[in-house]
């Protein structure tokens, strides 16, 4: 199967570009991929760009799996902020659930463009 996401490493952050039809499994796989990398400890931000997806088959509570993985990752990096770039309703609902959960692992904001996301992140 072709990859539904690409990870691009930047000097102090990581850009995740999702495309095509995605599920929570893809989002989870991407999270685990960059969080297990030795460069993760020095990151300041994550941009998750969903602008290229055609659909996302998920329920808001599916994001809880990512929340668990991020909570573990937070032990090695507490300074990350996450910017979500999307106009997809399913992704927005998941991001809002993550953002509004008590003790959310990382600060999250939702944007419609990558430029807005980078402005918030200062990168």
Buried (B, 14 or more C-beta within 10 A) or exposed (E): EEEBBEBEEEEBBBBBBBBEEBBBEBBBEBBBBBBEEEEBEEBBBBBBBBBBBEEBEBEBEBBBBBBEBBEEBBEEBEEBBBBBBBEBEBBBBBBBBBBEEEEBBBEBBBBEEBEBBBEBBEB
